[in-house]
């Protein structure tokens, strides 16, 4: 596990969620050569983990308090981030422990600019429920171009992220992106009539193609801890289930990776 406690203040923190992406779909796309950017970024492939929830809102509430997906193997697994509470058994000397309830608030208190680039409806700000998660950030951005019905949503989301990163050249950033493409309707990416693992692979391919400029920009800023994960998976008729928000292995098993990017730039340590 990375010593995140030592990184806070000297590195950008980037949390990327690939909404609804199944573990098996991510692995097959990688092995089939459909995600070359991710293949270069993840030489050892995806790690199999279990999500703390089966749908977007609940999963992100957990993620943003430090409960990222848990390794899919027995054991007590230390967390990268943890809101302080009595009796926690998953913190370690390298865990960034904070007194605030949410990670964006904790990083903002330490001088970070906190930026949300939304994708699915829980980030669109159009309803009280769709405003809960974006309100955790100093900046929240969403438009129909970044939503689930836009075939170019990944490109639009990366474009917005690049714009906002450039607005903070001398400040550390917590960047959160919820990629919408892998959430249904993924059939818009391959022209099929129904949702399927194959249409989700096609959607993931569009995200992979959009990532290089973002990775370049992050590297140019200096050090960045990048976490890539799905919030949950989705079923397509397996065992009679469709969609998510059900306790099925295809829903709770997700792909996960964490990468430490080292760039040439060196930003000053932020101050509250």
C-alpha positions in Angstrom: 0.0 0.0 0.0 1.2 3.5 -0.8 2.2 5.7 2.1 -0.6 8.2 1.4 -0.1 10.1 4.6 3.3 11.2 3.2 1.9 12.0 -0.2 -0.8 14.4 1.0 0.4 18.0 0.4 3.0 17.0 -2.2 0.9 15.1 -4.7 -2.3 15.5 -6.6 -5.0 12.9 -5.8 -7.1 11.6 -8.6 -10.1 9.3 -8.2 -11.6 8.0 -11.4 -14.7 5.8 -11.2 -15.7 3.8 -14.3 -19.4 3.7 -13.6 -21.0 0.2 -13.7 -17.9 -1.5 -15.2 -17.8 -5.2 -14.5 -14.5 -6.8 -13.5 -14.8 -9.5 -16.2 -15.5 -6.9 -18.9 -12.4 -4.8 -17.9 -10.2 -7.9 -17.9 -11.4 -9.1 -21.3 -11.0 -5.7 -22.8 -7.4 -5.5 -21.5 -6.5 -9.0 -22.7 -8.2 -8.4 -26.0 -6.1 -5.2 -26.8 -9.2 -2.9 -26.7 -7.7 -0.7 -24.0 -4.1 0.0 -24.9 -3.8 3.1 -22.7 -4.9 1.2 -19.6 -2.6 -1.7 -20.7 0.4 0.6 -20.5 -0.8 2.1 -17.2 -1.5 -1.3 -15.7 1.3 -3.7 -16.6 0.0 -6.3 -14.0 -3.6 -5.9 -15.1 -6.7 -5.1 -13.0 -7.0 -6.1 -9.3 -10.2 -7.9 -8.3 -12.0 -6.1 -5.5 -15.4 -6.0 -3.8 -17.4 -2.8 -3.8 -18.9 -1.5 -0.6 -22.2 -1.0 -2.4 -24.2 -2.1 -5.4 -25.2 1.2 -6.9 -23.6 4.6 -7.6 -24.9 6.8 -4.8 -24.1 4.4 -2.0 -20.8 3.4 -3.4 -19.6 7.0 -3.8 -20.8 8.0 -0.4 -18.5 5.2 0.9 -15.6 6.0 -1.5 -15.5 9.7 -0.5 -15.3 8.8 3.2 -12.3 6.5 2.5 -14.0 3.1 2.0 -12.7 2.2 -1.4 -13.3 -1.3 -2.8 -11.8 -4.1 -0.7 -9.3 -6.7 -2.1 -11.2 -9.8 -3.0 -9.3 -12.1 -0.7 -9.4 -12.8 3.0 -7.5 -10.6 5.4 -7.6 -7.2 7.0 -6.7 -4.7 4.3 -5.4 -1.3 5.3 -7.1 1.6 3.6 -5.5 4.5 1.7 -7.8 7.1 3.3 -9.9 6.9 6.5 -12.3 9.3 8.3 -11.3 9.0 11.9 -13.7 6.9 14.1 -13.2 4.8 17.2 -12.5 1.1 16.6 -11.3 1.3 13.0 -9.2 -1.8 12.2 -8.2 -1.0 8.7 -6.0 2.0 9.2 -2.2 1.7 9.2 0.8 4.1 9.6 0.5 4.9 5.8 -3.2 5.7 5.9 -4.2 9.3 5.5 -6.6 9.7 8.5 -8.7 12.8 8.7 -11.3 14.3 11.1 -13.7 15.5 8.4 -16.5 13.2 7.3 -15.5 13.3 3.6 -12.2 13.2 1.8 -12.9 16.2 -0.4 -13.5 18.3 2.7 -10.3 16.9 4.3 -8.2 17.8 1.3 -9.8 21.2 0.9 -8.8 21.9 4.5 -5.2 21.1 3.6 -5.2 23.6 0.7 -6.3 21.4 -2.2 -8.6 22.5 -5.0 -11.4 19.9 -5.1 -13.0 19.3 -8.5 -15.8 17.0 -9.5 -16.4 16.2 -13.2 -19.7 14.3 -13.1 -21.2 11.7 -15.4 -24.3 9.8 -14.3 -27.4 11.4 -12.9 -26.2 11.4 -9.3 -23.8 14.1 -10.3 -25.9 16.3 -12.6 -27.1 18.8 -10.0 -30.6 18.8 -11.5 -32.3 17.5 -8.4 -31.7 17.6 -4.7 -30.5 14.0 -4.8 -28.3 14.8 -7.9 -26.7 17.6 -5.9 -25.6 15.7 -2.8 -22.4 14.3 -4.1 -21.3 17.3 -6.2 -21.8 19.6 -3.1 -18.9 17.8 -1.4 -16.5 19.6 -3.8 -15.5 23.2 -4.3 -16.2 22.9 -8.0 -18.7 20.5 -9.6 -19.1 20.3 -13.4 -21.8 18.4 -15.4 -23.6 18.9 -18.7 -25.5 16.7 -21.1 -22.2 16.3 -23.0 -20.7 14.5 -20.0 -23.8 12.4 -19.3 -24.8 8.8 -20.1 -26.6 9.5 -23.4 -23.6 11.3 -25.0 -21.4 9.0 -27.1 -18.5 11.5 -26.6 -19.0 11.8 -22.9 -15.5 10.6 -22.0 -13.8 13.1 -24.4 -16.0 15.9 -22.9 -15.2 14.9 -19.3 -11.4 14.8 -20.0 -11.7 18.1 -21.7 -13.4 19.7 -18.7 -10.8 18.1 -16.4 -8.0 19.6 -18.4 -9.6 23.0 -18.3 -9.9 22.9 -14.5 -6.5 21.5 -13.9 -5.0 24.4 -15.9 -6.9 26.8 -13.7 -4.9 25.7 -10.7 -1.2 25.7 -11.9 0.2 26.4 -8.5 -2.1 24.4 -6.3 -2.5 20.8 -5.5 -5.7 19.3 -6.8 -8.1 16.5 -5.8 -9.7 15.6 -9.1 -12.7 13.3 -9.2 -14.1 12.0 -12.5 -17.2 9.7 -12.7 -17.0 8.4 -16.2 -20.5 7.9 -17.6 -19.7 5.9 -20.7 -19.7 2.4 -19.1 -23.1 3.0 -17.5 -26.1 2.0 -19.7 -27.0 2.7 -22.4 -23.6 1.3 -23.5 -25.4 0.0 -26.7 -24.9 3.4 -28.2 -21.2 2.6 -28.6 -21.6 -0.5 -30.8 -25.0 0.0 -32.3 -26.5 -3.1 -30.7 -30.1 -3.4 -29.5 -29.4 -4.5 -26.0 -26.9 -3.9 -23.2 -24.2 -6.6 -23.0 -20.7 -7.2 -21.9 -19.6 -6.5 -25.5 -21.3 -3.1 -25.6 -19.7 -2.2 -22.3 -16.3 -3.1 -23.7 -17.0 -0.7 -26.6 -17.9 2.0 -24.1 -14.7 1.3 -22.1 -12.7 1.6 -25.3 -14.0 5.2 -25.7 -12.7 6.1 -22.2 -9.4 4.5 -22.9 -9.0 6.6 -26.0 -9.8 9.8 -24.1 -7.3 9.2 -21.2 -3.8 10.1 -22.7 -4.2 13.9 -22.6 -5.3 13.7 -18.9 -2.4 11.4 -18.0 0.0 13.7 -19.7 -1.4 16.8 -17.9 -1.2 15.1 -14.5 2.4 14.0 -15.2 3.4 17.5 -16.2 2.1 18.8 -12.8 4.4 16.5 -10.8 3.4 13.5 -8.6 -0.1 12.2 -8.7 -1.8 9.3 -6.9 -4.3 8.0 -9.4 -7.0 5.5 -8.3 -9.1 3.8 -11.0 -12.1 1.7 -10.0 -15.6 0.8 -10.8 -18.3 1.7 -8.3 -20.2 -1.5 -9.0 -20.9 -3.9 -11.9 -24.0 -4.6 -13.8 -25.9 -7.8 -14.9 -27.3 -8.6 -18.3 -29.6 -11.5 -17.7 -27.2 -13.7 -15.7 -29.2 -15.8 -13.3 -32.2 -13.8 -14.3 -30.9 -10.4 -13.1 -30.7 -7.2 -15.1 -28.9 -4.0 -14.0 -27.5 -3.4 -10.6 -28.6 -2.6 -7.0 -28.7 -6.4 -6.4 -26.3 -8.6 -4.4 -24.9 -10.6 -7.3 -21.2 -11.4 -7.8 -21.1 -9.5 -11.1 -22.3 -6.4 -9.3 -20.2 -6.4 -6.2 -17.0 -7.5 -8.0 -15.1 -4.6 -9.6 -11.8 -3.8 -11.3 -9.4 -1.6 -9.3 -5.9 -0.1 -9.7 -3.8 2.5 -8.0 -0.9 4.2 -9.7 1.7 6.8 -8.6 2.6 9.0 -11.5 5.9 10.8 -11.3 6.3 13.9 -13.4 9.0 16.6 -13.9 7.0 19.5 -12.4 7.1 20.2 -8.7 4.3 22.3 -7.2 4.6 24.0 -3.9 3.1 22.3 -0.8 -0.4 23.7 -0.3 -1.4 25.6 2.9 -4.9 25.8 4.3 
